[in-house]
Amino acid sequence: MLVSGDRAPALGLLDQDGHKVSLSSYKGRRVLLYFYPKA
């Protein structure tokens, strides 16, 4: 489990349009990840 201030692991996901997005694309920026069940 990560706690505030930990480095995030490498992560790649598909966005709502099906394009791959890497967490590394946001290096140096604050990012909030929100996961929810697919309807």
mmCIF file of the N, C-alpha and C atoms, coordinates in Angstrom:
data_MODEL
# 
_entry.id   MODEL 
# 
loop_
_atom_site.group_PDB 
_atom_site.id 
_atom_site.type_symbol 
_atom_site.label_atom_id 
_atom_site.label_alt_id 
_atom_site.label_comp_id 
_atom_site.label_asym_id 
_atom_site.label_entity_id 
_atom_site.label_seq_id 
_atom_site.pdbx_PDB_ins_code 
_atom_site.Cartn_x 
_atom_site.Cartn_y 
_atom_site.Cartn_z 
_atom_site.occupancy 
_atom_site.B_iso_or_equiv 
_atom_site.pdbx_formal_charge 
_atom_site.auth_seq_id 
_atom_site.auth_comp_id 
_atom_site.auth_asym_id 
_atom_site.auth_atom_id 
_atom_site.pdbx_PDB_model_num 
ATOM 1   N N  . MET A 1 1  ? 0.841   -1.175 0.000   1.00 0.00 ? 1  MET A N  1 
ATOM 2   C CA . MET A 1 1  ? 0.000   0.000  0.000   1.00 0.00 ? 1  MET A CA 1 
ATOM 3   C C  . MET A 1 1  ? 0.885   1.237  0.000   1.00 0.00 ? 1  MET A C  1 
ATOM 4   N N  . LEU A 1 2  ? 0.589   2.165  -0.867  1.00 0.00 ? 2  LEU A N  1 
ATOM 5   C CA . LEU A 1 2  ? 1.330   3.423  -0.919  1.00 0.00 ? 2  LEU A CA 1 
ATOM 6   C C  . LEU A 1 2  ? 0.796   4.387  0.122   1.00 0.00 ? 2  LEU A C  1 
ATOM 7   N N  . VAL A 1 3  ? 1.685   5.207  0.636   1.00 0.00 ? 3  VAL A N  1 
ATOM 8   C CA . VAL A 1 3  ? 1.281   6.290  1.531   1.00 0.00 ? 3  VAL A CA 1 
ATOM 9   C C  . VAL A 1 3  ? 1.712   7.601  0.905   1.00 0.00 ? 3  VAL A C  1 
ATOM 10  N N  . SER A 1 4  ? 1.171   8.678  1.388   1.00 0.00 ? 4  SER A N  1 
ATOM 11  C CA . SER A 1 4  ? 1.492   9.996  0.853   1.00 0.00 ? 4  SER A CA 1 
ATOM 12  C C  . SER A 1 4  ? 3.004   10.207 0.819   1.00 0.00 ? 4  SER A C  1 
ATOM 13  N N  . GLY A 1 5  ? 3.509   10.639 -0.333  1.00 0.00 ? 5  GLY A N  1 
ATOM 14  C CA . GLY A 1 5  ? 4.935   10.888 -0.492  1.00 0.00 ? 5  GLY A CA 1 
ATOM 15  C C  . GLY A 1 5  ? 5.694   9.743  -1.143  1.00 0.00 ? 5  GLY A C  1 
ATOM 16  N N  . ASP A 1 6  ? 5.095   8.545  -1.227  1.00 0.00 ? 6  ASP A N  1 
ATOM 17  C CA . ASP A 1 6  ? 5.742   7.409  -1.892  1.00 0.00 ? 6  ASP A CA 1 
ATOM 18  C C  . ASP A 1 6  ? 5.791   7.648  -3.395  1.00 0.00 ? 6  ASP A C  1 
ATOM 19  N N  . ARG A 1 7  ? 6.805   7.079  -4.037  1.00 0.00 ? 7  ARG A N  1 
ATOM 20  C CA . ARG A 1 7  ? 6.856   7.114  -5.497  1.00 0.00 ? 7  ARG A CA 1 
ATOM 21  C C  . ARG A 1 7  ? 5.881   6.080  -6.043  1.00 0.00 ? 7  ARG A C  1 
ATOM 22  N N  . ALA A 1 8  ? 5.172   6.470  -7.060  1.00 0.00 ? 8  ALA A N  1 
ATOM 23  C CA . ALA A 1 8  ? 4.213   5.554  -7.681  1.00 0.00 ? 8  ALA A CA 1 
ATOM 24  C C  . ALA A 1 8  ? 4.947   4.552  -8.564  1.00 0.00 ? 8  ALA A C  1 
ATOM 25  N N  . PRO A 1 9  ? 4.466   3.323  -8.631  1.00 0.00 ? 9  PRO A N  1 
ATOM 26  C CA . PRO A 1 9  ? 5.068   2.338  -9.528  1.00 0.00 ? 9  PRO A CA 1 
ATOM 27  C C  . PRO A 1 9  ? 4.743   2.670  -10.985 1.00 0.00 ? 9  PRO A C  1 
ATOM 28  N N  . ALA A 1 10 ? 5.498   2.075  -11.903 1.00 0.00 ? 10 ALA A N  1 
ATOM 29  C CA . ALA A 1 10 ? 5.207   2.253  -13.329 1.00 0.00 ? 10 ALA A CA 1 
ATOM 30  C C  . ALA A 1 10 ? 3.791   1.751  -13.592 1.00 0.00 ? 10 ALA A C  1 
ATOM 31  N N  . LEU A 1 11 ? 3.050   2.510  -14.370 1.00 0.00 ? 11 LEU A N  1 
ATOM 32  C CA . LEU A 1 11 ? 1.652   2.175  -14.599 1.00 0.00 ? 11 LEU A CA 1 
ATOM 33  C C  . LEU A 1 11 ? 1.233   2.639  -15.978 1.00 0.00 ? 11 LEU A C  1 
ATOM 34  N N  . GLY A 1 12 ? 0.545   1.799  -16.694 1.00 0.00 ? 12 GLY A N  1 
ATOM 35  C CA . GLY A 1 12 ? -0.002  2.152  -17.999 1.00 0.00 ? 12 GLY A CA 1 
ATOM 36  C C  . GLY A 1 12 ? -1.425  1.641  -18.096 1.00 0.00 ? 12 GLY A C  1 
ATOM 37  N N  . LEU A 1 13 ? -2.338  2.494  -18.516 1.00 0.00 ? 13 LEU A N  1 
ATOM 38  C CA . LEU A 1 13 ? -3.753  2.141  -18.612 1.00 0.00 ? 13 LEU A CA 1 
ATOM 39  C C  . LEU A 1 13 ? -4.337  2.676  -19.901 1.00 0.00 ? 13 LEU A C  1 
ATOM 40  N N  . LEU A 1 14 ? -5.535  2.229  -20.225 1.00 0.00 ? 14 LEU A N  1 
ATOM 41  C CA . LEU A 1 14 ? -6.253  2.763  -21.377 1.00 0.00 ? 14 LEU A CA 1 
ATOM 42  C C  . LEU A 1 14 ? -7.189  3.872  -20.912 1.00 0.00 ? 14 LEU A C  1 
ATOM 43  N N  . ASP A 1 15 ? -7.225  4.967  -21.668 1.00 0.00 ? 15 ASP A N  1 
ATOM 44  C CA . ASP A 1 15 ? -8.149  6.049  -21.335 1.00 0.00 ? 15 ASP A CA 1 
ATOM 45  C C  . ASP A 1 15 ? -9.536  5.735  -21.883 1.00 0.00 ? 15 ASP A C  1 
ATOM 46  N N  . GLN A 1 16 ? -10.466 6.658  -21.721 1.00 0.00 ? 16 GLN A N  1 
ATOM 47  C CA . GLN A 1 16 ? -11.850 6.427  -22.144 1.00 0.00 ? 16 GLN A CA 1 
ATOM 48  C C  . GLN A 1 16 ? -11.990 6.234  -23.648 1.00 0.00 ? 16 GLN A C  1 
ATOM 49  N N  . ASP A 1 17 ? -10.973 6.634  -24.424 1.00 0.00 ? 17 ASP A N  1 
ATOM 50  C CA . ASP A 1 17 ? -11.001 6.469  -25.878 1.00 0.00 ? 17 ASP A CA 1 
ATOM 51  C C  . ASP A 1 17 ? -10.190 5.267  -26.351 1.00 0.00 ? 17 ASP A C  1 
ATOM 52  N N  . GLY A 1 18 ? -9.641  4.491  -25.397 1.00 0.00 ? 18 GLY A N  1 
ATOM 53  C CA . GLY A 1 18 ? -8.879  3.304  -25.746 1.00 0.00 ? 18 GLY A CA 1 
ATOM 54  C C  . GLY A 1 18 ? -7.411  3.556  -26.038 1.00 0.00 ? 18 GLY A C  1 
ATOM 55  N N  . HIS A 1 19 ? -6.910  4.773  -25.775 1.00 0.00 ? 19 HIS A N  1 
ATOM 56  C CA . HIS A 1 19 ? -5.500  5.097  -25.987 1.00 0.00 ? 19 HIS A CA 1 
ATOM 57  C C  . HIS A 1 19 ? -4.701  4.784  -24.728 1.00 0.00 ? 19 HIS A C  1 
ATOM 58  N N  . LYS A 1 20 ? -3.501  4.216  -24.905 1.00 0.00 ? 20 LYS A N  1 
ATOM 59  C CA . LYS A 1 20 ? -2.652  3.895  -23.766 1.00 0.00 ? 20 LYS A CA 1 
ATOM 60  C C  . LYS A 1 20 ? -2.064  5.176  -23.173 1.00 0.00 ? 20 LYS A C  1 
ATOM 61  N N  . VAL A 1 21 ? -2.155  5.280  -21.866 1.00 0.00 ? 21 VAL A N  1 
ATOM 62  C CA . VAL A 1 21 ? -1.627  6.431  -21.135 1.00 0.00 ? 21 VAL A CA 1 
ATOM 63  C C  . VAL A 1 21 ? -0.674  5.899  -20.076 1.00 0.00 ? 21 VAL A C  1 
ATOM 64  N N  . SER A 1 22 ? 0.532   6.464  -20.011 1.00 0.00 ? 22 SER A N  1 
ATOM 65  C CA . SER A 1 22 ? 1.520   6.054  -19.018 1.00 0.00 ? 22 SER A CA 1 
ATOM 66  C C  . SER A 1 22 ? 1.595   7.085  -17.906 1.00 0.00 ? 22 SER A C  1 
ATOM 67  N N  . LEU A 1 23 ? 1.735   6.603  -16.694 1.00 0.00 ? 23 LEU A N  1 
ATOM 68  C CA . LEU A 1 23 ? 1.883   7.505  -15.563 1.00 0.00 ? 23 LEU A CA 1 
ATOM 69  C C  . LEU A 1 23 ? 3.139   8.356  -15.722 1.00 0.00 ? 23 LEU A C  1 
ATOM 70  N N  . SER A 1 24 ? 4.163   7.813  -16.377 1.00 0.00 ? 24 SER A N  1 
ATOM 71  C CA . SER A 1 24 ? 5.413   8.560  -16.569 1.00 0.00 ? 24 SER A CA 1 
ATOM 72  C C  . SER A 1 24 ? 5.208   9.813  -17.422 1.00 0.00 ? 24 SER A C  1 
ATOM 73  N N  . SER A 1 25 ? 4.122   9.870  -18.181 1.00 0.00 ? 25 SER A N  1 
ATOM 74  C CA . SER A 1 25 ? 3.820   11.060 -18.982 1.00 0.00 ? 25 SER A CA 1 
ATOM 75  C C  . SER A 1 25 ? 3.508   12.266 -18.101 1.00 0.00 ? 25 SER A C  1 
ATOM 76  N N  . TYR A 1 26 ? 3.202   12.006 -16.851 1.00 0.00 ? 26 TYR A N  1 
ATOM 77  C CA . TYR A 1 26 ? 2.819   13.072 -15.924 1.00 0.00 ? 26 TYR A CA 1 
ATOM 78  C C  . TYR A 1 26 ? 3.893   13.324 -14.869 1.00 0.00 ? 26 TYR A C  1 
ATOM 79  N N  . LYS A 1 27 ? 5.127   12.917 -15.156 1.00 0.00 ? 27 LYS A N  1 
ATOM 80  C CA . LYS A 1 27 ? 6.219   13.087 -14.199 1.00 0.00 ? 27 LYS A CA 1 
ATOM 81  C C  . LYS A 1 27 ? 6.344   14.548 -13.783 1.00 0.00 ? 27 LYS A C  1 
ATOM 82  N N  . GLY A 1 28 ? 6.460   14.779 -12.479 1.00 0.00 ? 28 GLY A N  1 
ATOM 83  C CA . GLY A 1 28 ? 6.601   16.130 -11.947 1.00 0.00 ? 28 GLY A CA 1 
ATOM 84  C C  . GLY A 1 28 ? 5.277   16.846 -11.723 1.00 0.00 ? 28 GLY A C  1 
ATOM 85  N N  . ARG A 1 29 ? 4.181   16.179 -12.067 1.00 0.00 ? 29 ARG A N  1 
ATOM 86  C CA . ARG A 1 29 ? 2.855   16.780 -11.884 1.00 0.00 ? 29 ARG A CA 1 
ATOM 87  C C  . ARG A 1 29 ? 2.066   15.953 -10.869 1.00 0.00 ? 29 ARG A C  1 
ATOM 88  N N  . ARG A 1 30 ? 1.126   16.572 -10.220 1.00 0.00 ? 30 ARG A N  1 
ATOM 89  C CA . ARG A 1 30 ? 0.258   15.849 -9.298  1.00 0.00 ? 30 ARG A CA 1 
ATOM 90  C C  . ARG A 1 30 ? -0.796  15.110 -10.098 1.00 0.00 ? 30 ARG A C  1 
ATOM 91  N N  . VAL A 1 31 ? -1.037  13.873 -9.693  1.00 0.00 ? 31 VAL A N  1 
ATOM 92  C CA . VAL A 1 31 ? -1.994  13.020 -10.409 1.00 0.00 ? 31 VAL A CA 1 
ATOM 93  C C  . VAL A 1 31 ? -2.913  12.356 -9.387  1.00 0.00 ? 31 VAL A C  1 
ATOM 94  N N  . LEU A 1 32 ? -4.185  12.348 -9.689  1.00 0.00 ? 32 LEU A N  1 
ATOM 95  C CA . LEU A 1 32 ? -5.158  11.634 -8.871  1.00 0.00 ? 32 LEU A CA 1 
ATOM 96  C C  . LEU A 1 32 ? -5.735  10.508 -9.721  1.00 0.00 ? 32 LEU A C  1 
ATOM 97  N N  . LEU A 1 33 ? -5.586  9.285  -9.253  1.00 0.00 ? 33 LEU A N  1 
ATOM 98  C CA . LEU A 1 33 ? -6.148  8.134  -9.960  1.00 0.00 ? 33 LEU A CA 1 
ATOM 99  C C  . LEU A 1 33 ? -7.437  7.732  -9.261  1.00 0.00 ? 33 LEU A C  1 
ATOM 100 N N  . TYR A 1 34 ? -8.468  7.572  -10.046 1.00 0.00 ? 34 TYR A N  1 
ATOM 101 C CA . TYR A 1 34 ? -9.768  7.185  -9.504  1.00 0.00 ? 34 TYR A CA 1 
ATOM 102 C C  . TYR A 1 34 ? -10.234 5.957  -10.270 1.00 0.00 ? 34 TYR A C  1 
ATOM 103 N N  . PHE A 1 35 ? -10.459 4.866  -9.564  1.00 0.00 ? 35 PHE A N  1 
ATOM 104 C CA . PHE A 1 35 ? -10.909 3.625  -10.184 1.00 0.00 ? 35 PHE A CA 1 
ATOM 105 C C  . PHE A 1 35 ? -12.355 3.371  -9.790  1.00 0.00 ? 35 PHE A C  1 
ATOM 106 N N  . TYR A 1 36 ? -13.149 2.948  -10.751 1.00 0.00 ? 36 TYR A N  1 
ATOM 107 C CA . TYR A 1 36 ? -14.540 2.615  -10.469 1.00 0.00 ? 36 TYR A CA 1 
ATOM 108 C C  . TYR A 1 36 ? -14.941 1.431  -11.336 1.00 0.00 ? 36 TYR A C  1 
ATOM 109 N N  . PRO A 1 37 ? -15.956 0.684  -10.915 1.00 0.00 ? 37 PRO A N  1 
ATOM 110 C CA . PRO A 1 37 ? -16.378 -0.472 -11.704 1.00 0.00 ? 37 PRO A CA 1 
ATOM 111 C C  . PRO A 1 37 ? -16.959 -0.054 -13.047 1.00 0.00 ? 37 PRO A C  1 
ATOM 112 N N  . LYS A 1 38 ? -16.659 -0.831 -14.061 1.00 0.00 ? 38 LYS A N  1 
ATOM 113 C CA . LYS A 1 38 ? -17.202 -0.556 -15.390 1.00 0.00 ? 38 LYS A CA 1 
ATOM 114 C C  . LYS A 1 38 ? -18.692 -0.894 -15.393 1.00 0.00 ? 38 LYS A C  1 
ATOM 115 N N  . ALA A 1 39 ? -19.479 0.003  -15.927 1.00 0.00 ? 39 ALA A N  1 
ATOM 116 C CA . ALA A 1 39 ? -20.940 -0.205 -15.931 1.00 0.00 ? 39 ALA A CA 1 
ATOM 117 C C  . ALA A 1 39 ? -21.349 -1.141 -17.038 1.00 0.00 ? 39 ALA A C  1 
# 
